[in-house]
Amino acid sequence: MDFLETLWVTCKLASLTTFILILIGLPISYFLAFSKFRGKPIVEALISMPMVLPPSVLGYYILVAYSPQYWFGKFLIDMFDFRLAFTFTGVLIASVIFGLPFMIQPLQNGLRALPDNFREASYTLGKSKTTTFFKVLLPNCKSSVITAIALTFAHSIGEFGIVLMVGGNMPGKTRVASIAIYDEVQSLNFTTANQYAFVLFIVSFVLLAIIYTNNKQQDTWMIK
């Protein structure tokens, strides 16, 4: 039962993280792909920070932000009597922050790769920016969207450091498969650890196969 419960928490965290990131990642990617304001490199650097920062560092700062001793955590306690530290919601927010570059960078690169005349032709026909984005740009960078979703999900199911820092190891609430593997190995329960590891291996392999198959199909279409 604990095995299935842990896999459920892992799948729920990865699915919700991916869903939230696709919602916020699309407008951010569009903005970064086509805007030309001077501060854009700073914004891009901030978004990409989770890719180079150790998860424990990012997890520490998020945990500090959740603390009632600081304004954000204190605001949540005073206004809503709600704590984020060591809760699934807190882990989910941390996971969204940590997964941001894995969603945005493929989307941004895909939008940048599109010819400018796609947008120009749409604007000439009187289409709005919103219509142009959803009806013209997104269908033509479908490969990047699939890659972004698959990468984000694959990255989320393997999160360890930031989940442990922010959510701890609470069975049924914040205990995910990557943490369960560590616990089982520490307890010399290699059979259960192998089961968790095998599931993560298969899921990651399938997602990577989808990405590479999708990219190959896109390259073939572009050649034609």
TORTI-667648 format. One line per field, with one value per residue: x, y, z of N, C-alpha, C in turn. Coordinates in Angstrom, 2 decimals, padded with zeros to 5 digits, always signed. Each point is the difference from the previous one (the first is absolute). Layout:
! TORTI-667648
n.c1 = c(X, ...)
n.c2 = c(Y, ...)
n.c3 = c(Z, ...)
ca.c1 = c(X, ...)
ca.c2 = c(Y, ...)
ca.c3 = c(Z, ...)
c.c1 = c(X, ...)
c.c2 = c(Y, ...)
c.c3 = c(Z, ...)
//
This chain:
! TORTI-667648
n.c1 = c(+000.83, +001.07, +000.28, -001.26, -000.07, +001.25, -000.31, -001.12, +000.67, +000.89, -000.96, -000.64, +001.15, +000.43, -001.20, -000.19, +001.26, -000.13, -001.17, +000.45, +001.09, -000.83, -000.78, +001.00, +000.43, -001.21, -000.69, +000.68, -000.13, -001.26, -000.12, +000.68, -000.80, -000.95, +000.16, +000.25, -000.59, +000.65, -000.99, -000.25, +001.29, -000.38, -001.13, +000.65, +000.92, -000.96, -000.63, +001.22, -000.07, -001.22, +000.44, +000.48, -001.04, +000.75, -000.75, +001.02, +000.70, -000.60, +000.07, +001.22, +000.19, -000.55, +000.72, +001.02, -000.38, -000.12, +001.12, -000.69, +001.31, -000.42, -000.01, +000.48, +000.82, +000.42, -000.01, +000.48, +000.83, +000.32, +000.05, +000.66, +000.88, +000.89, +000.55, +001.08, +000.81, +000.61, -000.52, -000.99, -000.82, +000.72, -000.04, -001.30, -000.08, +000.74, -000.79, -001.00, +000.53, +000.26, -001.23, -000.02, +001.33, -000.39, -000.92, +000.57, +001.16, -000.57, -000.95, +000.87, +000.80, -001.09, -000.42, +001.21, -000.11, -001.20, -000.25, +000.54, +000.05, +000.12, +000.66, +000.89, -000.07, +000.08, +000.95, +000.55, -000.36, +000.53, +000.83, -000.55, +000.76, -001.12, -000.77, +000.93, +000.07, -001.32, -000.26, +001.07, +000.44, -000.92, -000.93, +000.75, -000.16, -000.85, +001.07, +000.14, -001.30, +000.05, +001.10, -000.58, -001.14, +000.60, +000.81, -001.03, -000.78, +000.92, +000.23, -001.30, -000.12, +001.10, -000.80, +001.09, +001.08, -000.67, -000.45, +001.19, +000.55, -000.92, -000.06, +001.29, -000.37, -001.16, -000.11, -000.36, +000.99, +001.21, -000.23, +001.00, -000.03, +000.53, -000.80, -001.04, +000.59, +000.28, -001.24, -000.45, +000.85, -000.32, -001.20, +000.83, -001.10, +000.91, -000.82, -000.45, +001.27, +000.21, -001.09, +000.32, +001.25, -000.54, -000.97, +000.87, +000.76, -001.05, -000.51, +001.20, +000.19, -001.24, +000.15, +001.22, -000.55, -000.99, +000.89, +000.83, -001.06, -000.49, +001.22, +000.10, -001.25, +000.31, +001.18, -000.70, -000.94, +001.02, +000.59, -001.17)
n.c2 = c(-001.21, -000.02, -001.09, -000.42, +000.21, -000.47, -001.00, -000.07, +000.20, -000.88, -000.80, +000.17, -000.07, -001.01, -000.57, +000.33, -000.36, -001.05, -000.27, +000.31, -000.70, -000.86, +000.22, +000.01, -001.16, -000.23, +000.77, -000.60, -001.17, +000.31, +000.45, -001.03, -000.70, +000.88, +000.11, +001.30, -000.11, +000.99, -000.14, -000.35, +000.28, +001.02, +000.21, -000.14, +000.77, +000.78, -000.08, +000.19, +000.78, -000.56, +000.30, +001.05, +000.43, -000.40, -001.09, -000.37, +000.74, -000.37, -001.27, +000.34, +000.72, -001.03, -000.86, +000.83, +000.07, -001.31, +000.32, -000.17, -000.20, -000.36, +001.07, -000.83, -000.73, +001.15, +000.47, -001.17, +000.07, +001.28, -000.12, -001.16, +000.23, +000.20, -001.20, +000.38, +000.25, -001.02, +000.61, -000.69, +000.95, -000.01, -001.33, +000.11, +001.02, -000.71, -001.02, +000.87, +000.56, -001.20, -000.24, +001.27, -000.10, -001.15, +000.84, +001.07, -000.56, -001.22, +000.56, +000.67, -001.07, -000.71, +000.94, +000.09, -001.32, +000.45, -000.07, +001.19, -000.51, -000.98, +000.75, +000.43, -001.20, -000.52, +000.89, -000.27, -001.23, +000.82, -001.01, -000.22, +000.52, +000.01, +000.40, +000.90, +000.21, -000.07, +000.79, +000.79, +000.63, -000.24, -000.03, +001.06, +000.00, -000.87, -000.18, +001.32, +000.06, -001.01, +000.54, +001.20, -000.54, -000.74, +001.03, +000.82, -000.87, -000.31, +001.30, +000.18, -001.11, +000.63, +000.99, +000.40, +000.74, +000.61, -001.22, -000.54, +001.07, +000.08, -001.28, -000.25, -000.94, +000.54, -001.27, -000.12, +000.83, -000.19, -001.24, +000.31, -000.55, +001.16, +000.57, -000.68, +000.18, +001.24, +000.11, -000.62, +000.73, +001.09, -000.54, -000.02, +000.69, -000.73, -000.94, +000.66, +000.27, -001.26, -000.27, +000.87, -000.43, -001.21, +000.36, +000.68, -001.08, -000.81, +000.74, +000.16, -001.30, -000.26, +000.88, -000.49, -001.21, +000.50, +000.58, -001.04, -000.79, +000.83, +000.14, -001.32, -000.13, +000.89, -000.62, -001.15, +000.56, +000.52, -001.21, -000.57)
n.c3 = c(+000.00, +000.82, -000.71, -000.09, +001.31, +000.11, -000.82, +000.72, +001.13, -000.47, -000.44, +001.15, +000.67, -000.76, +000.11, +001.28, +000.25, -000.81, +000.57, +001.21, -000.27, -000.58, +001.06, +000.88, -000.51, -000.51, +000.85, +000.97, -000.61, -000.22, +001.23, +000.45, -000.78, +000.25, +001.31, +000.07, +001.18, +000.55, +000.85, -001.27, -000.21, +000.80, -000.66, -001.14, +000.56, +000.49, -001.16, -000.52, +001.05, +000.01, -001.24, +000.66, +000.71, +001.01, -000.14, +000.75, -000.88, -001.12, +000.43, +000.35, -001.11, -000.63, +000.71, -000.21, -001.30, +000.18, +000.60, +001.12, +000.05, -001.22, -000.79, -000.94, +000.74, +000.50, -001.27, -000.39, +001.03, -000.12, -001.34, -000.15, +001.00, -000.97, +000.10, -000.69, +001.02, -000.62, -001.08, -000.53, +000.44, +001.11, -000.05, -000.27, +000.85, +000.86, -000.30, +000.07, +001.07, +000.51, -000.46, +000.41, +000.12, +000.55, +000.42, +000.52, +000.26, +000.02, +000.77, +000.73, +000.01, +000.25, +000.82, +000.53, -000.15, +000.34, -001.31, -000.11, -001.23, +000.89, +000.87, -000.88, -000.56, +001.22, +000.36, -001.17, +000.38, +000.92, +000.15, +001.18, +000.96, +000.72, -001.01, -000.29, +001.31, +000.24, -001.02, +000.17, +001.08, +000.91, -000.97, -000.24, +001.33, -000.54, -000.76, +000.06, -000.24, -000.88, -000.52, +000.07, -000.41, -000.94, -000.30, +000.08, -000.60, -000.92, -000.08, -000.03, -000.73, -000.44, +000.38, +000.62, -000.29, -000.97, -000.37, +000.21, -000.57, -000.94, -000.39, +000.19, +000.84, -000.36, +000.38, -001.26, +000.36, +000.43, +000.33, -000.81, -001.22, -000.40, +000.90, -000.48, -001.18, +000.36, +000.46, -001.08, -000.70, +000.70, -000.26, -001.06, -000.32, -000.60, +000.41, +001.07, +000.35, -000.37, +000.70, +000.97, +000.03, -000.08, +000.85, +000.75, -000.09, +000.12, +000.97, +000.54, -000.19, +000.40, +000.98, +000.22, -000.09, +000.73, +000.79, -000.01, +000.18, +000.89, +000.52, -000.11, +000.42, +000.94, +000.17, -000.04, +000.78, +000.73, -000.12, +000.25)
ca.c1 = c(-000.83, +000.90, +000.65, -000.94, -000.28, +001.15, -000.05, -001.10, +000.47, +000.99, -000.72, -000.82, +000.90, +000.52, -001.10, -000.42, +001.10, +000.00, -001.21, +000.16, +001.08, -000.41, -000.88, +000.77, +001.17, -000.33, +000.11, +001.36, +000.84, -000.34, +000.55, +001.46, +000.41, -000.22, +000.23, +001.37, +000.35, +001.39, +000.17, -000.34, +001.03, -000.10, -001.16, +000.38, +000.96, -000.73, -000.79, +000.91, +000.78, -000.16, +000.78, +001.40, +000.05, -000.30, -001.38, -000.02, +000.09, -001.32, -000.92, +000.24, -000.58, -001.45, -000.38, +000.11, -001.15, -001.19, +000.09, -000.78, +000.90, +000.18, -001.26, -000.94, -000.54, -000.77, -001.24, -000.89, -000.46, -000.87, -001.21, -000.73, +000.36, +000.41, +001.45, +000.40, +001.12, -000.31, -001.32, +000.02, -000.12, +001.31, +000.87, -000.46, +000.50, +001.44, +000.19, -000.29, +001.15, +001.16, -000.21, -000.28, +000.82, -000.20, -001.18, +000.08, +001.06, -000.42, -001.06, +000.60, +000.82, -000.89, -000.63, +001.04, +000.40, -001.02, +000.25, -000.74, -001.15, -001.19, -000.70, -000.31, -001.14, -001.19, -000.37, -000.49, -001.38, -000.83, -000.10, +000.60, +001.18, -000.45, -000.40, +001.22, +000.76, -000.64, -000.41, +001.08, +001.32, +000.03, -000.06, +001.23, +001.11, -000.55, +001.11, +000.57, -000.98, +000.09, +001.29, -000.07, -000.85, +000.68, +001.16, -000.46, -000.55, +001.11, +000.81, -000.78, -000.10, +001.30, +000.45, +000.39, +000.51, -000.91, -001.16, +000.42, +000.21, -001.24, -001.13, +000.37, -000.25, -001.25, -000.73, -001.34, -000.13, +001.14, +000.99, -000.01, +000.74, +001.44, +000.33, -000.26, +001.16, +001.07, -000.38, +000.05, +001.41, +000.53, -000.52, +000.48, -001.14, +000.34, -001.07, -000.94, +000.72, +000.08, -001.32, -000.15, +000.98, -000.40, -001.13, +000.53, +000.80, -000.89, -000.72, +000.97, +000.37, -001.13, -000.10, +001.11, -000.28, -001.02, +000.67, +000.88, -000.85, -000.67, +001.00, +000.36, -001.11, +000.05, +001.11, -000.41, -001.00, +000.68, +000.73, -000.97)
ca.c2 = c(+001.21, +001.14, +000.11, +000.65, +001.34, +000.84, +000.24, +000.92, +001.34, +000.38, +000.29, +001.21, +001.16, +000.25, +000.40, +001.35, +000.91, +000.17, +000.74, +001.40, +000.61, +000.25, +001.16, +001.23, -000.02, +000.48, +001.46, +000.46, -000.35, +000.92, +001.31, -000.03, -000.29, +001.10, +001.32, +000.49, +000.94, -000.12, -000.88, -001.38, -000.96, -000.21, -000.88, -001.33, -000.56, -000.39, -001.19, -001.13, -000.28, -001.36, -000.98, +000.02, +000.00, -001.28, -000.02, +000.31, +001.46, +000.53, -000.49, +000.75, +001.33, -000.14, -000.33, +001.25, +000.84, -000.57, +000.13, +001.10, +001.09, +000.89, +000.67, -000.83, -001.00, +000.69, +000.44, -001.16, -000.38, +001.04, +000.21, -001.22, -001.06, -001.07, -000.20, -000.69, -000.89, -001.40, -000.35, -000.30, +001.27, +000.64, -000.74, +000.29, +001.32, -000.13, -000.78, +000.89, +000.91, -000.78, -000.51, +001.10, +000.05, -001.19, +000.28, +001.24, +000.03, -000.62, +000.80, +001.24, -000.32, -000.37, +001.22, +000.79, -000.65, +000.20, +001.18, +001.20, +000.25, -000.65, +001.01, +001.15, -000.34, -000.06, +001.37, +000.64, -000.47, +000.59, -000.87, +000.55, -000.72, -001.23, -000.93, -000.39, -000.92, -001.31, -000.58, -000.03, -000.31, -001.26, -001.18, -000.16, -000.42, -001.11, -000.83, +000.63, -000.13, -001.39, -000.13, +000.73, -000.75, -001.25, +000.31, +000.49, -001.14, -000.90, +000.66, +000.08, -001.30, -000.35, +000.99, -000.57, +000.96, +001.10, -000.59, -000.35, +001.23, +000.76, -000.84, -001.08, -001.37, -000.36, -000.98, +000.37, +001.45, +000.60, -001.04, -000.36, -001.22, +000.21, -000.05, -001.37, -000.80, +000.28, -000.59, -001.45, -000.39, +000.20, -001.10, -001.23, -000.65, +000.24, -000.47, +001.12, +001.10, -000.35, +000.20, +001.43, +000.42, -000.54, +000.81, +001.30, -000.25, -000.24, +001.25, +000.93, -000.51, +000.23, +001.44, +000.37, -000.59, +000.87, +001.24, -000.21, -000.36, +001.23, +000.86, -000.61, +000.26, +001.42, +000.21, -000.56, +000.91, +001.22, -000.34, -000.11)
ca.c3 = c(+000.00, +000.06, -001.32, -000.92, +000.52, -000.34, -001.45, -000.24, +000.37, -001.02, -001.24, +000.23, +000.03, -001.34, -000.88, +000.35, -000.35, -001.46, -000.39, +000.39, -000.78, -001.38, +000.04, +000.18, -000.88, -001.35, -000.13, +000.32, -001.14, -001.10, +000.37, -000.10, -001.38, -000.95, +000.58, -000.19, +001.06, +000.43, +001.15, -000.31, +000.44, +001.44, +000.20, -000.50, +000.95, +001.20, -000.33, -000.22, +001.21, +000.52, -000.76, +000.43, +001.46, +000.68, +000.52, +001.44, +000.16, -000.34, +001.01, +001.24, -000.10, -000.02, +001.37, +000.76, -000.37, +000.63, +001.45, +000.59, +000.39, -001.14, -000.31, -000.76, +000.91, +001.04, -000.63, -000.13, +001.34, +000.56, -000.80, -000.34, +000.93, -000.91, -000.13, -001.21, +000.26, +000.28, -000.51, -001.44, -000.71, +000.03, -000.92, -001.36, -000.37, -000.19, -001.22, -001.13, -000.12, -000.41, -001.35, -000.93, -001.23, -000.84, -000.82, -000.77, -001.01, -001.27, -000.62, -000.49, -001.16, -001.09, -000.53, -000.67, -001.24, -001.03, -000.85, +000.37, -000.88, +000.55, +000.79, -000.84, -000.86, +000.84, +000.36, -001.23, -000.20, +001.04, +001.16, +001.22, +000.49, +000.65, -001.05, -000.72, +000.84, +000.15, -001.27, -000.98, +000.55, +000.75, -000.86, -000.78, +000.86, +000.78, +000.47, +001.20, +001.07, +000.48, +000.69, +001.27, +000.91, +000.37, +000.82, +001.31, +000.74, +000.32, +001.04, +001.24, +000.68, +000.56, +000.97, +001.29, +000.98, +000.33, +000.68, +001.35, +000.75, +000.20, +000.44, +000.89, -000.45, +000.68, -000.80, -000.43, -000.18, -000.72, -000.34, -001.41, -000.29, +000.10, +001.43, +000.45, -000.40, +000.96, +001.28, -000.09, -000.07, +001.35, +000.83, -000.65, -000.64, -001.40, -000.88, -000.17, -000.67, -001.42, -000.60, -000.24, -001.00, -001.31, -000.48, -000.45, -001.20, -001.14, -000.32, -000.59, -001.32, -000.92, -000.27, -000.88, -001.32, -000.62, -000.40, -001.15, -001.14, -000.43, -000.65, -001.29, -000.90, -000.33, -000.93, -001.29, -000.58, -000.44, -001.22, -001.11)
c.c1 = c(+000.87, +000.68, -000.90, -000.30, +001.12, +000.03, -001.12, +000.41, +000.99, -000.68, -000.83, +000.86, +000.50, -001.09, -000.45, +001.07, +000.00, -001.20, +000.13, +001.05, -000.38, -000.91, +000.78, +001.18, -000.28, +000.08, +001.40, +000.94, -000.25, +000.61, +001.51, +000.48, -000.05, +000.19, +001.47, +000.41, +001.38, +000.21, -000.27, +001.09, -000.05, -001.15, +000.33, +000.97, -000.70, -000.81, +000.88, +000.79, -000.19, +000.81, +001.44, +000.15, -000.20, -001.41, -000.08, +000.04, -001.36, -001.02, +000.14, -000.66, -001.53, -000.51, +000.07, -001.20, -001.28, -000.02, -000.83, +000.87, +000.22, -001.38, -001.01, -000.64, -000.85, -001.34, -000.99, -000.57, -001.01, -001.33, -000.84, +000.23, +000.45, +001.52, +000.29, +001.12, -000.50, -001.45, +000.12, -000.09, +001.33, +000.98, -000.37, +000.50, +001.49, +000.31, -000.25, +001.16, +001.20, -000.12, -000.19, +000.88, -000.21, -001.25, +000.24, +001.05, -000.37, -001.08, +000.57, +000.83, -000.86, -000.67, +001.01, +000.36, -001.00, +000.34, -000.88, -001.24, -001.26, -000.84, -000.45, -001.20, -001.30, -000.47, -000.58, -001.45, -000.93, -000.17, +000.69, +001.22, -000.40, -000.38, +001.21, +000.80, -000.60, -000.34, +001.13, +001.31, +000.05, -000.11, +001.29, +001.23, -000.48, +001.10, +000.61, -000.94, +000.07, +001.29, -000.04, -000.82, +000.69, +001.19, -000.41, -000.52, +001.12, +000.87, -000.73, -000.04, +001.32, +000.51, +000.27, +000.33, -001.00, -001.25, +000.35, +000.17, -001.32, -001.11, +000.35, -000.29, -001.22, -000.81, -001.42, -000.21, +001.14, +001.06, -000.16, +000.96, +001.51, +000.48, -000.20, +001.16, +001.13, -000.28, +000.15, +001.44, +000.65, -000.43, +000.41, -001.15, +000.12, -001.11, -001.00, +000.65, +000.09, -001.33, -000.26, +000.91, -000.42, -001.15, +000.48, +000.82, -000.87, -000.72, +000.94, +000.40, -001.10, -000.10, +001.12, -000.19, -001.03, +000.66, +000.83, -000.78, -000.68, +000.96, +000.40, -001.09, -000.02, +001.10, -000.35, -000.98, +000.68, +000.79, -000.92, -000.52)
c.c2 = c(+001.26, +000.24, +000.76, +001.44, +000.96, +000.30, +000.98, +001.44, +000.51, +000.41, +001.27, +001.25, +000.35, +000.51, +001.43, +001.03, +000.29, +000.81, +001.48, +000.70, +000.24, +001.23, +001.31, +000.08, +000.54, +001.52, +000.53, -000.27, +000.93, +001.38, +000.02, -000.21, +001.25, +001.40, +000.39, +001.00, -000.32, -001.01, -001.47, -001.00, -000.30, -000.95, -001.42, -000.68, -000.49, -001.28, -001.23, -000.39, -001.41, -001.06, -000.07, +000.01, -001.42, +000.03, +000.35, +001.50, +000.63, -000.42, +000.74, +001.38, -000.05, -000.31, +001.22, +000.91, -000.51, +000.23, +001.18, +001.18, +001.00, +000.41, -000.91, -001.05, +000.62, +000.48, -001.16, -000.42, +001.01, +000.11, -001.26, -001.14, -001.25, -000.03, -000.78, -001.01, -001.40, -000.36, -000.29, +001.28, +000.73, -000.67, +000.30, +001.36, -000.04, -000.75, +000.85, +000.96, -000.73, -000.48, +001.06, -000.01, -001.19, +000.13, +001.17, -000.06, -000.71, +000.80, +001.27, -000.25, -000.37, +001.21, +000.86, -000.57, +000.21, +001.22, +001.19, +000.21, -000.73, +001.01, +001.16, -000.27, -000.03, +001.39, +000.73, -000.39, +000.48, -000.85, +000.65, -000.81, -001.32, -001.05, -000.49, -001.02, -001.40, -000.67, -000.16, -000.50, -001.36, -001.24, -000.25, -000.27, -001.09, -000.88, +000.56, -000.12, -001.40, -000.22, +000.65, -000.77, -001.27, +000.25, +000.41, -001.15, -000.93, +000.58, -000.01, -001.33, -000.41, +000.97, -000.65, +001.09, +001.04, -000.52, -000.33, +001.24, +000.66, -000.85, -001.09, -001.36, -000.54, -000.96, +000.44, +001.47, +000.58, -001.03, -000.43, -001.16, +000.16, -000.04, -001.40, -000.92, +000.17, -000.67, -001.52, -000.51, +000.14, -001.12, -001.36, -000.81, +000.20, -000.45, +001.12, +001.18, -000.26, +000.20, +001.47, +000.46, -000.48, +000.81, +001.34, -000.15, -000.15, +001.28, +000.99, -000.43, +000.26, +001.47, +000.47, -000.55, +000.84, +001.28, -000.21, -000.43, +001.23, +000.93, -000.54, +000.25, +001.47, +000.30, -000.52, +000.92, +001.25, -000.26, -000.06, +001.38)
c.c3 = c(+000.00, -001.34, -000.98, +000.44, -000.36, -001.49, -000.35, +000.32, -001.04, -001.30, +000.13, -000.03, -001.40, -000.94, +000.27, -000.34, -001.49, -000.46, +000.32, -000.87, -001.45, -000.07, +000.12, -000.95, -001.39, -000.11, +000.31, -001.18, -001.19, +000.26, -000.18, -001.43, -000.89, +000.59, -000.14, +001.09, +000.56, +001.12, -000.28, +000.40, +001.50, +000.31, -000.43, +000.96, +001.26, -000.23, -000.12, +001.25, +000.56, -000.73, +000.49, +001.52, +000.54, +000.56, +001.48, +000.26, -000.27, +001.04, +001.31, -000.05, -000.03, +001.41, +000.90, -000.30, +000.65, +001.51, +000.51, +000.44, -001.13, -000.54, -000.72, +000.89, +001.09, -000.53, -000.11, +001.35, +000.53, -000.73, -000.18, +000.99, -000.75, -000.11, -001.27, +000.24, +000.38, -000.30, -001.50, -000.82, -000.05, -000.93, -001.44, -000.48, -000.27, -001.30, -001.25, -000.23, -000.56, -001.45, -001.06, -001.26, -000.92, -000.86, -000.94, -001.11, -001.29, -000.72, -000.62, -001.25, -001.21, -000.63, -000.75, -001.37, -001.13, -000.85, +000.40, -000.86, +000.45, +000.77, -000.88, -000.90, +000.80, +000.38, -001.21, -000.27, +001.11, +001.24, +001.20, +000.41, +000.65, -001.02, -000.77, +000.80, +000.00, -001.35, -001.01, +000.60, +000.69, -000.90, -000.79, +000.86, +000.95, +000.58, +001.28, +001.19, +000.60, +000.77, +001.37, +001.03, +000.49, +000.90, +001.41, +000.85, +000.46, +001.12, +001.34, +000.74, +000.64, +001.06, +001.35, +001.02, +000.41, +000.72, +001.44, +000.86, +000.39, +000.62, +000.97, -000.62, +000.72, -000.87, -000.32, -000.25, -000.84, -000.38, -001.45, -000.24, +000.17, +001.45, +000.55, -000.36, +000.99, +001.35, -000.02, -000.07, +001.38, +000.94, -000.53, -000.60, -001.51, -000.96, -000.28, -000.70, -001.50, -000.69, -000.31, -001.14, -001.39, -000.59, -000.52, -001.26, -001.24, -000.42, -000.68, -001.40, -001.03, -000.38, -000.92, -001.40, -000.75, -000.51, -001.26, -001.25, -000.57, -000.73, -001.36, -001.03, -000.44, -000.99, -001.39, -000.70, -000.55, -001.28, -001.21, -000.41)
//
